[in-house]
Amino acid sequence: MNILDSKSDDYKRWKELKLANFTGDIGKLTIDIKNPHNLTKNEASKCSDIIERGNILFFRLENEFADIKDSLLKLSKQFGMDDFEILESSEKSGLTKIEVSDEDKIKSEYVPYTNKALNWHTDGYYNDVSDPILSWMLFCHTDSDIGGENRFIDHEIVYILFNEISDALNDLLLEQAFTIPENKNNNRKEISGYVFKLLSNKLHMRFTMREKNIIWNKKIMKSIKLLKSIILENEDYQIKYKLKPNEGVISNNIIHMRTSFTNSDNKNRLLYRLRSKKRISV
């Protein structure tokens, strides 16, 4: 299927189906899971259908499990997620705690490990193009009293909306659409990359709304400004939800953000995250 040609019949059929299938109704995007170690056929079928339509799935564990880390790893593998990204901040399994960290100097330098708002982005936009993040999981262990809402928008819908307004798609397909400068603190070399690209016939996106530590190609600034405005202004296609304890979300790395939050004295917001180099396949 050729979706890079917005005038093709393939693209038109794909676009119509994609927009028709969109829902922001969390109830229609959520599945209750009895045992994360062993999905039932019915659960797996429902998960597959929801992911296929919108690249995102919310789930709720019906019971609490003593070893939640092990449960999340076993669940993620049933979603086809392995080959996890291992970071300095993650465990050997790839599981990362997302929490406010004042003691860990490495973590505290990065916005996800603070209570600040996290602007629109896709995970791994700073990775080398040969090492993309194709899916991720977030699971809420403890929520915050105030704030901490997530918002999501399917990158495929953003792609469609851009094509409805502009014929400059090639700007976003450039291999040098943006550059991430070298980061000596974590030994990351300078990298350049695309915004959109087909990987195994599926649309992949690399993007951040941040203005620091990213240099956009000056030749495509008009297209980048348009892209940003589409993400910000199309609230009808944004999914808004604050995860509660024992709830999670998986995604084929769609665009997402987080509002700022406030922790109470005796409760620290804690989410677990997994980033996979494979798309979700249930």
Secondary structure as a PSIPRED ss2 file (coil, helix, strand):
# PSIPRED VFORMAT (PSIPRED V4.0)

   1 M C   1.000  0.000  0.000
   2 N C   1.000  0.000  0.000
   3 I C   1.000  0.000  0.000
   4 L C   1.000  0.000  0.000
   5 D C   1.000  0.000  0.000
   6 S C   1.000  0.000  0.000
   7 K C   1.000  0.000  0.000
   8 S C   1.000  0.000  0.000
   9 D H   0.000  1.000  0.000
  10 D H   0.000  1.000  0.000
  11 Y H   0.000  1.000  0.000
  12 K H   0.000  1.000  0.000
  13 R H   0.000  1.000  0.000
  14 W H   0.000  1.000  0.000
  15 K H   0.000  1.000  0.000
  16 E H   0.000  1.000  0.000
  17 L H   0.000  1.000  0.000
  18 K H   0.000  1.000  0.000
  19 L H   0.000  1.000  0.000
  20 A H   0.000  1.000  0.000
  21 N H   0.000  1.000  0.000
  22 F C   1.000  0.000  0.000
  23 T C   1.000  0.000  0.000
  24 G C   1.000  0.000  0.000
  25 D C   1.000  0.000  0.000
  26 I H   0.000  1.000  0.000
  27 G H   0.000  1.000  0.000
  28 K H   0.000  1.000  0.000
  29 L H   0.000  1.000  0.000
  30 T E   0.000  0.000  1.000
  31 I E   0.000  0.000  1.000
  32 D E   0.000  0.000  1.000
  33 I E   0.000  0.000  1.000
  34 K C   1.000  0.000  0.000
  35 N C   1.000  0.000  0.000
  36 P C   1.000  0.000  0.000
  37 H C   1.000  0.000  0.000
  38 N C   1.000  0.000  0.000
  39 L C   1.000  0.000  0.000
  40 T C   1.000  0.000  0.000
  41 K H   0.000  1.000  0.000
  42 N H   0.000  1.000  0.000
  43 E H   0.000  1.000  0.000
  44 A H   0.000  1.000  0.000
  45 S H   0.000  1.000  0.000
  46 K H   0.000  1.000  0.000
  47 C H   0.000  1.000  0.000
  48 S H   0.000  1.000  0.000
  49 D H   0.000  1.000  0.000
  50 I H   0.000  1.000  0.000
  51 I H   0.000  1.000  0.000
  52 E H   0.000  1.000  0.000
  53 R H   0.000  1.000  0.000
  54 G H   0.000  1.000  0.000
  55 N C   1.000  0.000  0.000
  56 I E   0.000  0.000  1.000
  57 L E   0.000  0.000  1.000
  58 F E   0.000  0.000  1.000
  59 F E   0.000  0.000  1.000
  60 R E   0.000  0.000  1.000
  61 L E   0.000  0.000  1.000
  62 E C   1.000  0.000  0.000
  63 N C   1.000  0.000  0.000
  64 E C   1.000  0.000  0.000
  65 F C   1.000  0.000  0.000
  66 A C   1.000  0.000  0.000
  67 D C   1.000  0.000  0.000
  68 I H   0.000  1.000  0.000
  69 K H   0.000  1.000  0.000
  70 D H   0.000  1.000  0.000
  71 S H   0.000  1.000  0.000
  72 L H   0.000  1.000  0.000
  73 L H   0.000  1.000  0.000
  74 K H   0.000  1.000  0.000
  75 L H   0.000  1.000  0.000
  76 S H   0.000  1.000  0.000
  77 K H   0.000  1.000  0.000
  78 Q H   0.000  1.000  0.000
  79 F C   1.000  0.000  0.000
  80 G C   1.000  0.000  0.000
  81 M C   1.000  0.000  0.000
  82 D C   1.000  0.000  0.000
  83 D C   1.000  0.000  0.000
  84 F E   0.000  0.000  1.000
  85 E C   1.000  0.000  0.000
  86 I C   1.000  0.000  0.000
  87 L C   1.000  0.000  0.000
  88 E C   1.000  0.000  0.000
  89 S C   1.000  0.000  0.000
  90 S C   1.000  0.000  0.000
  91 E C   1.000  0.000  0.000
  92 K C   1.000  0.000  0.000
  93 S C   1.000  0.000  0.000
  94 G C   1.000  0.000  0.000
  95 L C   1.000  0.000  0.000
  96 T E   0.000  0.000  1.000
  97 K E   0.000  0.000  1.000
  98 I E   0.000  0.000  1.000
  99 E C   1.000  0.000  0.000
 100 V C   1.000  0.000  0.000
 101 S C   1.000  0.000  0.000
 102 D C   1.000  0.000  0.000
 103 E C   1.000  0.000  0.000
 104 D C   1.000  0.000  0.000
 105 K H   0.000  1.000  0.000
 106 I H   0.000  1.000  0.000
 107 K H   0.000  1.000  0.000
 108 S H   0.000  1.000  0.000
 109 E C   1.000  0.000  0.000
 110 Y C   1.000  0.000  0.000
 111 V H   0.000  1.000  0.000
 112 P H   0.000  1.000  0.000
 113 Y H   0.000  1.000  0.000
 114 T C   1.000  0.000  0.000
 115 N C   1.000  0.000  0.000
 116 K C   1.000  0.000  0.000
 117 A C   1.000  0.000  0.000
 118 L E   0.000  0.000  1.000
 119 N E   0.000  0.000  1.000
 120 W E   0.000  0.000  1.000
 121 H E   0.000  0.000  1.000
 122 T C   1.000  0.000  0.000
 123 D C   1.000  0.000  0.000
 124 G C   1.000  0.000  0.000
 125 Y C   1.000  0.000  0.000
 126 Y C   1.000  0.000  0.000
 127 N C   1.000  0.000  0.000
 128 D C   1.000  0.000  0.000
 129 V C   1.000  0.000  0.000
 130 S C   1.000  0.000  0.000
 131 D C   1.000  0.000  0.000
 132 P C   1.000  0.000  0.000
 133 I C   1.000  0.000  0.000
 134 L C   1.000  0.000  0.000
 135 S E   0.000  0.000  1.000
 136 W E   0.000  0.000  1.000
 137 M E   0.000  0.000  1.000
 138 L E   0.000  0.000  1.000
 139 F E   0.000  0.000  1.000
 140 C E   0.000  0.000  1.000
 141 H E   0.000  0.000  1.000
 142 T E   0.000  0.000  1.000
 143 D C   1.000  0.000  0.000
 144 S C   1.000  0.000  0.000
 145 D C   1.000  0.000  0.000
 146 I E   0.000  0.000  1.000
 147 G E   0.000  0.000  1.000
 148 G C   1.000  0.000  0.000
 149 E C   1.000  0.000  0.000
 150 N E   0.000  0.000  1.000
 151 R E   0.000  0.000  1.000
 152 F E   0.000  0.000  1.000
 153 I E   0.000  0.000  1.000
 154 D C   1.000  0.000  0.000
 155 H H   0.000  1.000  0.000
 156 E H   0.000  1.000  0.000
 157 I H   0.000  1.000  0.000
 158 V H   0.000  1.000  0.000
 159 Y H   0.000  1.000  0.000
 160 I H   0.000  1.000  0.000
 161 L H   0.000  1.000  0.000
 162 F H   0.000  1.000  0.000
 163 N H   0.000  1.000  0.000
 164 E H   0.000  1.000  0.000
 165 I H   0.000  1.000  0.000
 166 S C   1.000  0.000  0.000
 167 D C   1.000  0.000  0.000
 168 A C   1.000  0.000  0.000
 169 L H   0.000  1.000  0.000
 170 N H   0.000  1.000  0.000
 171 D H   0.000  1.000  0.000
 172 L H   0.000  1.000  0.000
 173 L H   0.000  1.000  0.000
 174 L C   1.000  0.000  0.000
 175 E C   1.000  0.000  0.000
 176 Q C   1.000  0.000  0.000
 177 A C   1.000  0.000  0.000
 178 F E   0.000  0.000  1.000
 179 T E   0.000  0.000  1.000
 180 I E   0.000  0.000  1.000
 181 P C   1.000  0.000  0.000
 182 E C   1.000  0.000  0.000
 183 N E   0.000  0.000  1.000
 184 K C   1.000  0.000  0.000
 185 N C   1.000  0.000  0.000
 186 N C   1.000  0.000  0.000
 187 N C   1.000  0.000  0.000
 188 R E   0.000  0.000  1.000
 189 K C   1.000  0.000  0.000
 190 E C   1.000  0.000  0.000
 191 I E   0.000  0.000  1.000
 192 S E   0.000  0.000  1.000
 193 G E   0.000  0.000  1.000
 194 Y C   1.000  0.000  0.000
 195 V C   1.000  0.000  0.000
 196 F E   0.000  0.000  1.000
 197 K E   0.000  0.000  1.000
 198 L E   0.000  0.000  1.000
 199 L E   0.000  0.000  1.000
 200 S C   1.000  0.000  0.000
 201 N C   1.000  0.000  0.000
 202 K E   0.000  0.000  1.000
 203 L E   0.000  0.000  1.000
 204 H E   0.000  0.000  1.000
 205 M E   0.000  0.000  1.000
 206 R C   1.000  0.000  0.000
 207 F C   1.000  0.000  0.000
 208 T E   0.000  0.000  1.000
 209 M C   1.000  0.000  0.000
 210 R C   1.000  0.000  0.000
 211 E C   1.000  0.000  0.000
 212 K C   1.000  0.000  0.000
 213 N C   1.000  0.000  0.000
 214 I C   1.000  0.000  0.000
 215 I E   0.000  0.000  1.000
 216 W E   0.000  0.000  1.000
 217 N C   1.000  0.000  0.000
 218 K H   0.000  1.000  0.000
 219 K H   0.000  1.000  0.000
 220 I H   0.000  1.000  0.000
 221 M H   0.000  1.000  0.000
 222 K H   0.000  1.000  0.000
 223 S H   0.000  1.000  0.000
 224 I H   0.000  1.000  0.000
 225 K H   0.000  1.000  0.000
 226 L H   0.000  1.000  0.000
 227 L H   0.000  1.000  0.000
 228 K H   0.000  1.000  0.000
 229 S H   0.000  1.000  0.000
 230 I H   0.000  1.000  0.000
 231 I H   0.000  1.000  0.000
 232 L H   0.000  1.000  0.000
 233 E H   0.000  1.000  0.000
 234 N C   1.000  0.000  0.000
 235 E H   0.000  1.000  0.000
 236 D H   0.000  1.000  0.000
 237 Y H   0.000  1.000  0.000
 238 Q C   1.000  0.000  0.000
 239 I E   0.000  0.000  1.000
 240 K E   0.000  0.000  1.000
 241 Y E   0.000  0.000  1.000
 242 K C   1.000  0.000  0.000
 243 L C   1.000  0.000  0.000
 244 K C   1.000  0.000  0.000
 245 P C   1.000  0.000  0.000
 246 N C   1.000  0.000  0.000
 247 E E   0.000  0.000  1.000
 248 G E   0.000  0.000  1.000
 249 V E   0.000  0.000  1.000
 250 I E   0.000  0.000  1.000
 251 S E   0.000  0.000  1.000
 252 N C   1.000  0.000  0.000
 253 N C   1.000  0.000  0.000
 254 I C   1.000  0.000  0.000
 255 I E   0.000  0.000  1.000
 256 H E   0.000  0.000  1.000
 257 M E   0.000  0.000  1.000
 258 R E   0.000  0.000  1.000
 259 T C   1.000  0.000  0.000
 260 S C   1.000  0.000  0.000
 261 F E   0.000  0.000  1.000
 262 T E   0.000  0.000  1.000
 263 N C   1.000  0.000  0.000
 264 S E   0.000  0.000  1.000
 265 D C   1.000  0.000  0.000
 266 N C   1.000  0.000  0.000
 267 K E   0.000  0.000  1.000
 268 N C   1.000  0.000  0.000
 269 R C   1.000  0.000  0.000
 270 L E   0.000  0.000  1.000
 271 L E   0.000  0.000  1.000
 272 Y E   0.000  0.000  1.000
 273 R E   0.000  0.000  1.000
 274 L E   0.000  0.000  1.000
 275 R E   0.000  0.000  1.000
 276 S E   0.000  0.000  1.000
 277 K C   1.000  0.000  0.000
 278 K C   1.000  0.000  0.000
 279 R C   1.000  0.000  0.000
 280 I C   1.000  0.000  0.000
 281 S C   1.000  0.000  0.000
 282 V C   1.000  0.000  0.000
